[in-house]
């Protein structure tokens, strides 16, 4: 699915994608919204979205709205303009054995962004950010506004030319990390920006980060 003037695929009810490539679409590669459920296996999602002045818009996968849920397994998500995987507005997401990398997220987003009372679980995933959008700040994963992110057996690596943070937690969000490695960041490996945020980190390695 490619070169659509909007998003490549929008799921409102229930949808299953297997072995599908979604690329070069003007907005999102895949949208799951309004209480829908999507299952993606062995999919390649790349080069979606567009740049508008100072903003990068359109992500690889966007899941939003109460009751919306997406499950990704063995998917590769890279080189999308507005982030790799965005889960927000009360949605849920689960990624297993996925690679998310080289997405050009802006100030408010990361390669993976969990926002506004949403929940996400990443297991055996590799997440790498590069910051090549040229902005002064960058985070590989962002958890915001009462959202919750759980990482198990994951590798998080910054590859930012500018100031880069591995995982940024803010605005009442929470983070739970187990058996993960976070490394190579020009900023912090994990940054708790506000007093009402919290993180639990156990059996994990944080190394080669310039701050902390």
C-alpha positions in Angstrom: 0.0 0.0 0.0 1.8 3.2 -1.1 1.4 6.7 -2.4 -2.0 7.4 -0.9 -2.9 11.1 -0.5 -3.9 10.4 3.1 -3.1 7.4 5.3 -2.3 4.0 3.8 -4.9 2.0 5.8 -7.4 3.2 8.4 -9.0 0.6 10.6 -12.4 1.4 12.3 -13.6 -2.1 13.2 -11.2 -5.0 13.2 -8.3 -5.5 10.8 -5.4 -7.9 10.3 -2.3 -7.2 8.2 0.3 -9.8 7.5 3.4 -9.5 5.4 2.3 -6.0 4.2 4.4 -3.1 3.1 3.0 0.4 3.7 5.2 3.3 2.4 5.3 6.7 0.9 1.8 7.6 2.0 1.1 11.3 2.7 0.0 10.9 6.3 0.1 7.7 8.5 1.0 4.3 7.3 -1.7 2.7 9.4 -4.3 4.3 11.7 -6.3 2.4 14.3 -9.0 4.6 15.8 -12.5 4.9 17.4 -12.3 1.7 19.4 -10.9 -0.4 16.6 -8.5 -3.3 16.9 -5.6 -3.9 14.6 -3.1 -6.8 14.3 0.0 -6.4 12.2 2.5 -9.2 11.7 5.7 -9.2 9.6 4.9 -5.8 8.2 7.3 -3.2 6.8 6.1 0.4 7.4 8.4 3.2 6.2 8.7 6.6 4.6 5.2 7.8 5.5 4.2 11.4 6.4 5.4 14.8 5.3 7.2 17.9 6.5 5.3 21.2 6.9 7.6 24.1 7.7 8.9 23.3 11.2 6.6 20.3 11.8 7.0 16.6 10.8 3.6 15.1 10.4 2.3 11.5 9.8 3.7 8.4 11.5 4.2 4.8 10.7 1.5 3.5 13.0 -1.0 5.7 14.9 -3.4 4.2 17.5 -5.8 6.6 19.2 -9.1 6.8 21.1 -10.6 4.9 24.0 -10.8 1.2 23.3 -8.5 1.3 20.3 -5.8 -1.4 20.4 -3.0 -2.5 18.1 -0.7 -5.5 18.3 2.5 -5.5 16.2 4.7 -8.6 15.9 7.9 -8.8 14.0 7.3 -5.5 12.2 9.9 -3.0 11.0 9.0 0.7 11.3 11.4 3.2 10.1 12.0 6.6 8.3 8.6 8.0 9.0 8.3 11.8 9.3 6.2 12.3 12.5 7.3 9.3 14.6 7.4 5.6 14.4 4.5 4.3 16.6 2.1 6.8 18.3 -0.3 5.5 20.9 -2.5 8.2 22.5 -5.9 9.3 23.8 -6.7 6.2 25.9 -5.5 3.6 23.4 -3.4 0.5 24.0 -0.5 -1.0 22.0 1.7 -4.1 22.2 4.9 -4.6 20.2 6.8 -7.9 20.2 10.1 -8.6 18.3 9.8 -5.3 16.4 12.4 -2.8 15.1 11.5 0.9 15.3 14.2 3.2 14.0 15.3 6.3 12.1 11.9 8.1 12.5 12.0 11.9 12.3 9.9 12.7 15.4 9.6 16.4 16.5 9.6 18.0 20.0 6.4 16.4 21.3 7.0 12.8 20.0 9.6 10.1 19.9 10.2 7.1 17.7 7.6 5.5 20.1 5.2 8.0 21.8 2.7 6.9 24.4 0.5 9.8 25.4 -2.7 10.9 27.2 -3.8 8.0 29.4 -2.7 5.3 27.0 -0.8 2.1 27.7 1.9 0.3 25.8 4.0 -2.9 26.3 7.2 -3.5 24.3 8.8 -6.9 24.5 12.0 -8.0 22.7 12.1 -4.8 20.6 14.9 -2.7 19.3 14.3 1.1 19.2 16.9 3.4 17.7 16.5 7.1 17.1 18.7 9.4 15.0 17.5 12.9 15.4 18.3 13.8 11.8 15.3 16.1 11.6 17.9 18.7 12.9 16.0 19.9 15.9 17.8 20.8 19.1 16.2 18.1 21.3 15.1 14.6 20.7 13.9 11.5 22.6 13.7 7.9 21.3 10.7 7.1 23.5 8.3 9.6 25.0 5.7 8.8 27.8 3.4 11.7 28.6 0.2 12.8 30.3 -0.7 9.9 32.6 0.3 7.3 30.1 2.1 4.0 31.0 5.0 2.3 29.2 6.3 -1.1 30.0 9.6 -2.4 28.4 10.8 -6.0 28.6 14.0 -7.3 27.0 14.4 -4.3 24.8 17.4 -2.3 23.5 17.1 1.5 23.2 19.8 3.4 21.5 20.2 7.1 20.7 22.0 8.0 17.5 21.3 11.8 17.6 23.4 14.5 16.1 21.8 16.9 18.5 20.9 16.6 22.2 19.2 13.2 22.5 17.4 11.4 25.4 16.6 7.7 25.5 13.3 7.7 27.3 11.6 10.9 28.5 8.7 10.6 31.1 6.6 13.6 31.9 3.2 15.0 33.0 2.2 12.2 35.4 3.3 9.3 33.2 5.0 6.1 34.5 7.6 3.8 33.2 8.5 0.1 34.0 11.7 -1.3 32.6 13.1 -4.9 33.0 16.0 -6.6 31.4 16.7 -3.7 29.0 19.7 -1.8 27.7 19.7 1.9 27.1 22.8 3.4 25.7 24.5 5.8 23.4 22.5 8.9 24.3 24.0 12.4 24.1 21.6 13.4 26.9 20.1 11.1 29.7 19.3 7.5 29.3 16.1 8.0 31.2 14.7 11.5 32.1 11.9 12.0 34.6 11.0 15.6 33.7 8.2 16.3 36.3 7.8 15.5 40.0 4.6 13.5 39.4 6.3 11.0 37.1 7.7 7.7 38.2 9.9 4.9 36.9 10.8 1.4 38.0 14.0 0.0 36.5 15.4 -3.4 37.4 17.9 -5.9 35.9 18.8 -3.4 33.2 21.9 -1.6 31.9 22.2 2.1 31.3 25.6 3.0 29.8 27.5 5.3 27.5 24.9 8.1 28.1 26.5 11.6 28.4 24.1 12.7 31.2 23.5 10.2 34.1 
